[in-house]
Amino acid sequence: MKSKLEYILKHNLLIQQIYKITLSLFFRFVGLFIRTDEKLILLNSFGGRKYNDSPKVIFEYMSNHVLYKDLTYVWAFESPQDFDILNAKKIKIDSWTYFITALKAKYWISSVNIERGLKFKKKNTIYLNTWHGAGTKKIGNAVAGRKDFDFSNVNIMLVQSVYEKKIFRKDFLVQNNDFLLSGFPRSDELFYTDKDQIEQYKKELNIPSNKKILLYAPTWRDSINGGQSYDIKPPININKWQNQLGDEYIVLFRTHAFTTKVLNMKFNDFVRDASSYENLNHLLKIADIVITDYSTLVFDYSILEKPFLCFGYDYCRYKEERGFYLDIEKEYPSGVLKTEDEVLKYIMEMDYEHEVEKVRKFKMKFIEAGGKATELSVKRMFNIS
């Protein structure tokens, strides 16, 4: 039911405006009677669906740092009972308690949003938005039918390049002085890795040492049934993949956080479901090749300077309906591979070192900062020089 309501609010502009104006005014009025708690921090990630991404990294850094030990941390989730978090309280997102907590909290940290499409932030509240990736597919107000994104209330917006800054400025309405060119906290650990780590992660996943790893991580697709579900159905024949790649590779399959169900995919020792694996960075570190489509995951993965392939099985339709900031057929090292046969052929004929060199050039163009984003963002939030 909640997914259907979210879909309606996103796609019906009249209902969206009535909802936003009415509830924004209501919570602004309520906020007049609520005193700000200078030591309270409210966090969420992916709209309360996950305990991950940059907000998690920032929280764990702060909760283990002597300077921030006396702060109160509150995490908001769709299902709080599903998460066990030390040093933090848990509440249900979009509940009355959630909005009252938001009005009380001096600090907000989110990878999507805190106000849930509304406008009720107090002037003295510090809002740090890490977002969860930008650069490939159109986002925010650039998406057809969406003109409701307004992040002018955000005080600190993290970016990893001037290229991303231009996107957030134009399509999220973030103010110029509110950007921090730091990279993303979730990506900090990608700048520091070693062979022992990789072997440890492979062992945890029970992956034979003689196997290479393909990480297949397609991006989210919008609902085709009015918000009832957000399924994905990659047009692939697993038996064909196993016959051609099974002697050398193992495939790890990982869905986007908003995907509700995977169709046309049967898991076995060759293709394994890694969607629930907690730390995506571990998967990126052990992967020899990433296969995705239009996901911003390619920017994170390029930090490691390893090949990624774009399997754009619905490229023409996606380009028309959603649109891209980049000409990915030219900018991506592999271009766009539109069929599974093209993908399999590319993998089997790949000159690995040549692909690595192409990724290095991609990285130099789109990754300008990173490695210390967690520390920099926290210092900015508390105005520490």
C-alpha positions in Angstrom: 0.0 0.0 0.0 2.8 2.4 0.9 4.6 1.8 -2.4 1.3 2.6 -4.3 0.9 5.8 -2.4 4.5 6.8 -3.1 4.0 6.1 -6.8 0.8 8.3 -6.9 2.6 11.1 -5.1 5.5 11.0 -7.5 3.3 10.8 -10.7 0.2 12.9 -10.0 1.3 16.5 -9.8 -2.0 17.9 -8.4 -2.2 15.4 -5.5 1.5 15.9 -4.9 1.1 19.6 -4.5 -1.9 19.4 -2.2 -0.1 16.8 -0.1 3.1 18.9 0.1 1.5 22.3 0.9 -0.9 21.0 3.5 1.5 18.8 5.5 4.4 21.3 5.2 2.3 24.0 6.7 1.1 21.7 9.4 4.5 20.6 10.5 5.9 24.1 10.4 3.2 25.1 12.8 3.9 22.2 15.1 7.6 23.0 15.0 6.9 26.4 16.6 6.1 24.5 19.8 9.1 22.1 19.7 12.5 23.1 21.1 15.6 22.0 19.2 17.7 19.4 20.9 21.3 20.5 20.2 22.6 16.9 20.7 20.1 15.0 18.7 20.9 13.6 15.2 18.3 11.9 13.0 19.5 9.6 10.2 18.0 7.5 7.5 19.2 5.7 4.4 17.3 4.9 1.2 14.0 6.2 2.7 14.3 3.9 5.7 14.7 0.7 3.8 18.3 0.1 4.7 21.0 0.6 7.3 23.9 1.3 4.9 25.5 3.8 2.5 27.2 7.0 3.6 24.9 7.7 6.6 25.9 4.4 8.2 29.6 5.2 7.6 29.2 8.7 9.2 27.2 7.3 12.1 29.8 4.6 12.9 32.6 7.1 12.7 30.9 9.5 15.0 29.6 7.0 17.5 33.1 5.7 18.0 34.8 9.1 18.2 35.4 10.7 21.5 34.3 14.1 20.3 30.8 12.9 19.4 30.1 10.3 22.2 27.6 12.4 24.1 25.3 12.9 21.1 22.0 11.1 20.7 21.5 9.2 17.5 18.1 8.1 16.1 17.8 5.9 13.0 14.5 5.9 11.1 13.4 2.7 9.3 10.3 1.3 7.6 10.7 -1.8 9.8 12.8 -0.8 12.9 12.5 -4.3 14.4 14.6 -5.7 11.5 17.7 -3.8 12.6 20.0 -4.1 15.6 22.2 -1.0 16.0 24.4 -0.2 18.9 24.5 3.3 20.3 21.3 4.4 18.6 17.6 4.6 19.0 15.2 3.3 16.3 11.9 4.8 15.1 9.5 4.1 12.3 9.8 6.5 9.4 6.8 8.6 8.4 5.3 8.1 11.8 4.2 10.9 14.1 7.3 10.1 16.2 9.5 10.5 13.1 8.3 13.9 12.3 8.4 15.2 15.9 12.0 13.8 16.1 12.9 15.6 12.8 11.6 18.8 14.3 13.6 18.3 17.5 16.9 17.2 15.9 19.7 19.7 15.5 21.3 17.5 12.8 19.9 15.5 9.9 21.8 13.0 7.8 20.3 11.2 4.8 21.2 9.5 1.6 17.8 10.5 0.1 15.8 12.9 2.1 14.6 13.7 5.7 11.6 15.8 5.0 9.9 13.1 2.9 9.0 15.5 0.1 7.8 18.2 2.5 9.3 21.5 3.6 9.4 22.0 7.4 13.1 22.3 8.2 14.0 24.9 10.9 16.6 27.5 10.1 18.9 26.3 12.9 18.8 22.6 11.8 21.9 21.4 10.0 21.1 19.1 7.1 23.8 16.9 5.6 22.7 15.1 2.4 25.1 12.4 1.1 22.8 11.3 -1.8 23.5 7.9 -3.2 25.1 8.6 -6.6 24.7 10.9 -9.6 26.2 11.2 -13.0 24.6 8.7 -15.5 20.9 8.6 -15.6 18.8 11.8 -15.1 17.6 12.5 -11.6 15.5 15.0 -9.7 13.8 17.6 -11.8 15.4 16.4 -15.0 13.2 13.3 -14.9 10.0 13.6 -17.0 7.0 14.7 -14.9 9.2 15.6 -11.8 9.5 19.2 -10.8 9.2 18.6 -7.1 12.8 18.4 -6.0 14.0 21.3 -3.9 17.1 20.8 -1.8 17.6 24.4 -1.2 17.2 23.6 2.5 20.2 21.3 2.5 23.2 22.8 4.3 25.9 20.4 3.2 25.6 18.4 -0.1 28.5 16.0 -0.8 29.9 15.6 -4.3 32.9 14.0 -5.8 33.3 16.2 -8.9 32.4 19.5 -10.4 30.4 17.5 -12.9 28.2 16.2 -10.1 27.9 19.6 -8.6 26.4 21.0 -11.8 23.8 18.2 -11.8 22.7 18.8 -8.1 22.7 22.5 -8.6 20.4 22.3 -11.7 18.2 19.4 -10.9 18.0 19.4 -7.0 18.3 23.2 -6.6 21.1 22.9 -4.1 22.7 26.3 -3.4 26.3 26.9 -4.6 27.7 27.6 -1.1 26.3 24.3 0.3 28.4 21.9 -1.7 31.4 20.0 -0.2 33.8 18.5 -2.8 34.8 15.6 -0.6 33.7 12.4 -2.3 31.2 10.1 -0.5 31.8 8.5 2.9 30.6 5.1 1.6 33.5 5.2 -0.9 36.3 6.1 1.5 37.3 2.5 2.0 37.6 1.9 -1.7 40.7 4.1 -1.7 42.4 1.7 0.7 42.5 -2.0 0.1 45.0 -4.9 0.0 45.2 -8.6 -1.1 44.6 -9.9 2.5 41.3 -8.1 2.6 40.2 -9.5 -0.7 41.1 -13.1 0.4 39.2 -12.6 3.6 36.0 -11.4 1.9 36.2 -14.2 -0.6 36.5 -16.7 2.2 33.5 -15.2 4.0 31.4 -15.7 0.8 32.9 -19.2 0.3 34.2 -18.4 -3.2 36.9 -20.8 -4.4 40.3 -19.1 -4.8 40.7 -20.3 -8.4 37.5 -18.5 -9.6 37.2 -15.0 -10.9 34.2 -12.9 -9.9 31.6 -11.1 -12.0 29.4 -8.8 -10.0 26.1 -8.1 -11.8 24.3 -5.2 -10.3 21.5 -3.7 -12.5 19.9 -0.4 -11.5 16.3 0.2 -10.3 13.4 0.3 -12.7 10.3 2.3 -12.2 7.0 0.4 -11.5 5.0 -0.7 -14.5 1.9 -1.6 -12.4 1.1 1.7 -10.6 3.5 1.2 -7.7 2.3 -2.3 -6.7 5.8 -3.7 -7.3 9.3 -2.7 -8.6 10.4 -5.9 -10.2 13.3 -6.5 -12.5 13.6 -9.2 -15.2 17.0 -9.2 -16.9 16.8 -11.0 -20.3 19.5 -13.6 -19.7 19.8 -17.3 -20.0 21.7 -18.5 -16.9 22.5 -21.9 -18.5 24.3 -20.1 -21.4 26.3 -18.0 -18.9 27.3 -21.0 -17.0 28.3 -23.0 -20.1 30.5 -20.2 -21.4 31.9 -18.8 -18.2 31.4 -21.4 -15.5 34.9 -22.8 -15.7 36.5 -19.5 -14.9 33.9 -17.3 -13.2 31.3 -17.1 -10.4 28.5 -14.5 -10.8 27.3 -12.5 -7.8 23.9 -10.9 -8.5 22.9 -7.8 -6.5 19.7 -5.8 -6.8 19.1 -2.1 -6.2 17.8 -1.2 -2.7 14.4 -0.3 -4.1 13.9 -3.4 -6.3 11.1 -5.6 -4.8 11.6 -8.8 -6.8 13.9 -10.5 -9.3 12.3 -12.4 -12.1 14.0 -14.8 -14.6 16.9 -15.6 -12.2 17.6 -19.0 -10.6 20.5 -19.1 -8.1 23.0 -21.9 -7.7 26.7 -22.3 -7.1 27.5 -20.4 -10.3 25.1 -17.5 -9.9 24.7 -16.4 -6.3 22.3 -13.9 -4.7 24.4 -11.2 -3.0 21.5 -8.7 -2.6 21.4 -9.1 1.2 25.2 -9.0 1.7 25.7 -6.0 4.0 28.8 -4.3 2.6 28.6 -3.5 -1.1 32.2 -2.3 -1.0 33.4 -5.7 -0.1 31.8 -7.1 -3.3 33.3 -4.3 -5.4 36.8 -5.1 -4.0 36.6 -8.8 -4.8 34.9 -8.4 -8.2 37.2 -8.8 -11.2 34.5 -7.3 -13.5 31.3 -5.4 -12.7 28.3 -5.7 -15.0 25.6 -3.1 -14.6 23.6 -0.8 -16.8 22.9 2.8 -15.9 23.8 2.6 -12.2 26.1 5.1 -10.6 27.9 2.1 -9.2 30.3 2.5 -12.1 31.7 5.7 -10.5 32.4 3.9 -7.2 33.9 0.9 -9.0 36.2 3.0 -11.2 38.0 4.1 -8.0 39.4 0.5 -7.9 40.5 0.8 -11.6 38.9 -2.5 -12.7 36.7 -3.1 -15.8 33.0 -2.5 -15.8 30.5 -3.4 -18.6 27.2 -1.7 -19.4 24.5 -4.4 -20.2 21.9 -2.0 -21.6 19.2 -4.5 -22.6 16.6 -1.8 -22.5 18.9 1.1 -23.5 16.8 2.7 -26.2 13.6 2.7 -24.1 15.4 3.8 -21.0 17.1 6.6 -22.8 13.7 7.8 -24.2 11.8 7.5 -21.0 14.4 8.4 -18.3 17.3 10.0 -20.2 21.0 10.3 -19.5 23.4 13.1 -18.6 26.2 11.3 -20.5 26.5 9.8 -23.9 27.3 6.5 -22.3 27.9 4.8 -25.6 30.9 7.1 -25.9 31.9 7.7 -22.3 31.7 4.2 -20.9 34.8 2.2 -21.6 32.8 -0.7 -22.9 30.1 1.4 -24.6 26.6 -0.1 -24.3 26.2 -3.9 -24.8 22.6 -4.5 -25.7 22.4 -8.3 -25.6 23.7 -11.1 -23.4 25.6 -12.5 -26.4 27.5 -9.2 -26.7 28.3 -9.2 -22.9 29.5 -12.8 -23.0 31.7 -12.2 -26.1 33.1 -9.0 -24.5 34.1 -10.9 -21.3 35.7 -13.8 -23.1 37.7 -11.7 -25.6 38.6 -8.9 -23.1 42.1 -7.6 -23.0 42.0 -7.0 -19.2 44.9 -4.5 -18.9 43.6 -2.5 -21.8 40.2 -2.3 -20.1 41.9 -1.2 -16.9 43.6 1.6 -18.8 40.3 2.8 -20.2 38.7 2.8 -16.7 41.6 4.9 -15.4 40.9 7.6 -17.9 37.2 7.5 -16.9 38.1 7.8 -13.3 40.4 10.8 -13.9 37.5 12.6 -15.6 34.7 11.9 -13.1 36.4 11.3 -9.7 38.0 14.5 -8.3 37.8 13.8 -4.5 37.5 10.9 -2.1 39.2 8.9 0.6 38.5 11.3 3.5 34.9 12.2 2.9 33.7 11.0 6.3 36.0 13.1 8.3 35.5 16.2 6.0 31.8 16.0 6.1 31.6 15.6 9.9 34.0 18.5 10.4 31.9 20.7 8.1 28.7 19.7 9.9 30.2 20.8 13.3 32.2 23.7 11.8 35.5 22.2 12.9 38.5 23.5 10.9 
